[in-house]
Amino acid sequence: MSRMSLLIPVFFPQEEALTDTNVQGLTGFDIVLFGYWKTPEGEDPAVIREEHVAEAQAKLYELAAQFSRADASTEVQLHFGPADEQMTVLQTRVAEETDADAVVIPKRITLWNNILVPLRDDQNADRIVEFLDAFAPETTFMLELFHVATDPSEVETAREMLGSVERRLLDHGFTESDLEVTVEVATDPEAAIIERASGHNVVVLGETEELPREKLFLGPTYERISERTDIPVVVVRNRR
């Protein structure tokens, strides 16, 4: 099992808890908690920092302790600033500096043992398999490889592609009972992924060439999927 680094943004003020007491399945991860307190427009970040730094640090270290109990190593960072392009640039810089293998679009993190892996093609398959290897097979209930074909004529090719990825995962210690391969025919792949995600507790996606937009650290497709699901979306970054 390889170790993977995971960047998890934690935004303040928090609307809801990021984790619960059932956090598990993170043994193979080195986690960087990227704390960012969004300062109101027109207010001095230095003043906001002075007022809230102790509160934010306490919450970050409480989160770090929860991840440590799930057997993940954890590093904490805390920043203050406006919720604009500056935040996006900073997230990108931290991801580069920490050499993050993946970035989480945060939702409530609990058991990471039921994993949905949508694959459009096998372009990033090696990188995704390398990342999935950090999930200990003994704590994985199910890992579903999922492809949406927009035409029935694409189904057989898609099954062959997913089968190739499945064989690589078997070579990494997963068993046939851990893995499920699904090809669905639908006209809207994004909607199909969102619907499928409801039966899982984490979605793992490969990074695409899609460019981030203003105020979005990652591309808009990832953000839309995250907004319409109740589980974390993990974006596996390409090798730099």
N, C-alpha and C positions, 0 to 999 in steps of 0.2 A: 504494500500500500504506500503510495507516494503522499507527500505533504503538499498542500496547496495554500496559498495566501489569499485571504478573503477580506475585501474592504467593505465595511458595513457603515453607511452613513447613519448618523443619529441626529435628528434635527430637533432644535429647541425653539420655543417652548413646545413640549411634547403634548400631543393630543391623547395618546394612549400608550400603554406599556408595549415595548418592543418584543419582549419575551414573556414566556410563562414558566412555571416550575417544571415543565416536561421537556425542556430543551435537551435533546440528545442527538447523537449521530455526527458529532463534530470532532471526533478524535483526530482525524487527519488534516485539520485546518489550523493555520496560523492566522488569527483574526486581528485586523486593525479597525478599531472603532473610531470613525471620523465624526467627532462631535462638532456641530455647527449651530451656534445660536443666531437666529435670524433677527437682526436689529431693525426696528421700525424706520421707515424712510424719514430722513431729516434728523435722526438722533445719532449721537456720537457713540460708535462702537466701544470706545474706551470706557465710557460711563456705564453702558450696559454690562460690559465685562466686569467692572468693579461691583456692580449690584448683584450679578448672577453667577459669577465664576464658581463660587463654592457649591452652589446648588447643582450646577451642571456637572462639575467634577464628581460630586457624590453619586449622581445618577449613572455617570459613565463607569465609575469603578464598581458600582453595584452590578451593572450589566457585565462588566469584565469578570466579576466573580461568578456570575451565572454561567458564562461561557467556559470558564476554567473548570467548573464542576462538571461540564459536559466534555472535559478532557481536551479543550482547545487552548492553545497559547494565545494570549491577548495583549495587544498594545493599544494605548489610549492617546488620542489627540483631541484638542479642543480649540476651536476657532470662533471668532465673533465677526459678523459683518452683514451687509445687506443681502437680501435674497434676490440677487440679480446675476449678471454675467460674472461678477467677481467670485461668487460662490461656485459657479460652474468651472471657471478657470482653476480655482483652488482645488476642487475635487480632482480635476484632471491631473494637476501637478502632484497631488498626494498619491494618486494611483500609480503614476510613473515612478515617483521616488521610493515607494514601498514595493514596487515591482509586483503589484497585485495580479494574481492569476484570474481573479473574478471580482465583480462588483455586485452587491446586492441592492436591488430596489426594495427598500424595506417595507415589510408588512410584519404582522405578528409572527415571530419565529418560535416554533414549537418542535415537535418531532420531525426530523428530516429523514424519514425512512420510507416515504412514498413519493417517488421522484418522477416527474414528467419531463421528458427530453424531446421537444419538437425538433425535427431535423428537416430542413428544406432540401438539402443535398449532403454529400459527404465531404464538402470542401474543408470543413473544420472538424471532421470526425476524429482525427488523431488527437487534436487538442482537447476536445470534449471528453474522449475516453480517458485521457491523462487526468483530467480534472475529476471525473467520476470515480477514478481509482482511489481518491481520498475518502470516499464514503466506504466505511467498513462493511463488507458483505454480510457479516454476522449481525449487523444492526439494520440492514436494509430489508424492508418488507416487500417492496416492489419498485422496480425501475422500468418505466414504460417508454420505449422508443416510439415516437409518433410522427407520422407524415401525413400531410393533407394533399391529396391529389385533386387537381381541378377537373380532371377528365378520367373516365374509367380506363382509357388506354394507357394511363401512366401507372396503374396500380402494380403491375408485375415488376416493372423497373424499380419502383419505390420499395417493394418488398425485398428485392435483391440488395438494394442499398442499405436498408435497415438490417438485413441479415448479416451483411458484412460487418456492420458496427457491433451487432450482437456477438459475433464470433470473437471480436477483439475484446469485448468485455468478459467473455468466458475465459479468454486467455489471461485476464487480469484477476481471476479468482471468483468472479460471480458465477452463480449456477443457473441452470435453465429455469428453476423455480423462482429465482429472483427477477427474471426478465420477462417482459411482455412486449410484443411487436404489434403495432397497429397501423394500418393504412386506412384512412377515411377519405371518401370522395365528397368534396364540398366546394361550393363556388367561392366561399370566403374563408381562406385559411386562418386568418387572424381570429375570426369569430369561432371557428372550430377549436382552435387552441384554447381560447378562453373558456368555452364550454367544457372541454376535456379536463382543464385544470381543476375544476370543482371537485374532482375525485382524488386529488393529490394534496400534499402539503408543501411542495416546493416545485418551481419550474426552473429548469436549467436550459438556457439558450446560448448559442454561439454568437460571437460578435460578428456583425455584418459591416459592409462598407458604408452603411447609412450614416450620414453626417448629423451630429447633434445640432439642435436648433437653439436659439437664444433661451437661456435659463434652463436648458436641459443638458445634464451631464452626459447622458446616453441618448441614442437616437429615439425619435418619437414612437416608433413601433413598440419598443420595450415599455415606454411610459404608458401607452394606451393599454397594453396587456395588463400591466400592473394595476392601472386605475380600475379595470373591470374584473379583477380577481381579488380574493381575500387572502392570498398567500404570497410569500416572497418570490420575486423573480431574480434569478442569478444569471448574470451575463458573463460568460467565459471570454476573457480577452484574448485576442490573437497575440502571438509572440512578438515582442518588440525587438 
